[in-house]
Amino acid sequence: GTKLTAGMPLTKDTARNIFTCLEGELIKYSFKGMLPKNLIHFDFKGHIQLVWYVYPKQHTLYFDTGTGIPSGKYPLPKLVFKLEGNSLSVFSVLRKDTLSESTAVYNAPLLNVNGRGKVCMGNASMDYDGFEYYEDVMGFVEQQFFRSVFTAAHNNNLVKGNIVNVMKENLKKPSFDDGLLIESKLTLRDIYEN
């Protein structure tokens, strides 16, 4: 392809290439119908950016034996997923909070997530290229995240208390106690504007 440098006249071909490129990218994904209720934000800045929440419920989680946490069904708080390109970040919000730009965001009480919410996916693939709809991308990403093996604590502020003990105490409990969550100093707006 032609490299554009400052002051270089934009030829018709280059312009057409840029446009085709952009157009191809922009119409890659669409929503099936009405916007999903759990969607918080979406954007396309050369790559996909989606922010949505996952209802609080029990999930089957898999833990590496080295963690000392048994795999099984665990309740999780209301989680906020942010997909940017192929990079995933996960946070949580309080169940009782109505979501707005200024809603306080908490650290996700999960292994494999660092202090800035970034998820280390290990060997789980984030290749959602074959999808047509944002909803399917969201579903796929959630599935990949929940089915991945949680291996290590990348952050000491995951929960109030020791994450291993907290998880063990939560095994098979119906719901997660939001009182265990640690505030991240971020708001929802910070998550989609960064």
N, C-alpha and C positions, 0 to 999 in steps of 0.2 A: 504493500500500500504506500501511498504518498505520505511523506512526513510533512506536516504543516509547520512552518516556522514563522516567526513574527514577521509581519509585513509582506508575506507571500500572497500574491493574488489568488483568490479562491476560484479555481477553474470549475467549469460546469460539471466535469466528471467527478472532481473531488467533492463538490457540493452534493452531487447525486449519491456518491458513496456514503458520505456522512449521513445523509438523510435516510438512505435505505438501511443503514446500520441502526440508526436511532429508531426508525419505524419498526424494523424487525424486532428490536428489543422491546419496544413499548407495547406491541400488541401480542407479546408472547403469552401473557397470562390475562385472565379475566375472571370476574366473579360469576357464579352460576345464575344469580338472580339478585335478590335483595342482599345488601351487605350482611355478613354474618353478625349476629348479636354480640358475639364476644370479640369482635374486631375493635382495636383501639385506634390504630393508625396504619396507613400504608402509603408508600411512596415508591418512586422509581427514579433513582439517581444513577443511571448507568448500571445499577444492579437492584435487585429486589430489596425492599425494606418493609417488613411486616411486624406489627406489634399487636399481640392479642392476649387474652387471658384464658386460662383453663380453669373450669369450675372446680372447687375443692371437692375431692372425693378420694376413695381408696384406689391405689394403683399397685399392681404387682411390680415390685422392684427387685432387681438382681444385683447382688453384692459379691465382689471378689472375696474369696474365703479369707484373704489376708486382712480384711477390714474388721473381722470379728462380728459383722452384722449378718444375721440370717436373711436369705432371700425370702420374700413373702409379700403379703398384702399390707400396705402402709397407707394411712390417711395422709393427705398432703393439703396444705393451705391453698388458697386461690393463687395460682401461679401466673406470672406474666412472662410470655415468651417474646423475645425480639430476634428476628431473623434478619441478618444483613448480609447479602451475598450468601456465602456458605458458612457464615459464622453465627453461632447461636449464643444468646445470653438469656439467663433465666433469673427472675426475681419473684418476690411474692408481695401480695397486698392483703390487707385485713378483709376478712369475709364481710364485715358489717359496713365497710366504707363504700360510699357511692363513688364511682370512678370519675375523676375530673382531672384537668391538667395538673392541679396542685395536690392530688392524692399522694400521701407519703408511701414510699416504696421500701420494702424490707428485703433482706437477704433471703435467698431461697435456702431452706433448711436441707440441702442435699449435697452429697459428695460430688466431686468432679466440677464444682463451680467455684471460680475464684472470687476474690473480694470485689471485683467489678462486675460480677454477674456472668462473666464469660465461662462457657462450658467447654471442657476438654472432652471431646467426643471419643477419644481413643480410636477404636477401629470401626466405629459406626459411621456409615456413609451419609453425607448430606447432599447426595446428588439427586436433586428434584427436577432435573432438566426435562424429563419426559412428561411432566404434568402440564395441563392446560389451565387449570383453575387454581386460584389462590387457596380456596378451601382445601383442595387436595394437597397442596404444598403444606399447609398448616397441619393437616392430619398426619401427613407423612413425617414431618419434623417431630411432632409430639410422639409418634410411634417410635421413631428412631431414638429419641431421647429416653423414653421410659423403658425401652427394651435394651438399652445399652447397659453394660456392666459398670456399676459404680465402684470405683477402685480406691480413691484417695481423697482426703480432705485437703483442699487447696487454699483453705482460708480458716482462720481461727474464730471468725465471727459468724458461723453458720447458724447457731442457735444459742439461746441462753443455756449454758450447761455443756456437757460433753456430747457431741453429735452421736457417737456410738451408743451411749447409754440412752439418749433421747429416742433414737430410732428403735432400739430394743424395747423400750417401754411402750412405744407406739404400735408395735407389731399387732395387727388385727384390730386395733382400736377403730371405732367408727369415724371419729373426726379429729383433726389436728388442733391442738390448743394454740391459738394465735398469740397468747401471752408469751410463748417461747421465741417468737420472732425478734430479730434484731434489726432496728431501723438502719437504712443505708445512707441517709442524708440526701437521697435523690427523690425527685417527684416523678410522676408519670411523664410529664413534659420533658424532663431531662433525658429520659430513656429514648424518646423518639426524636429528640432534636440533636442528639449526639451521634 
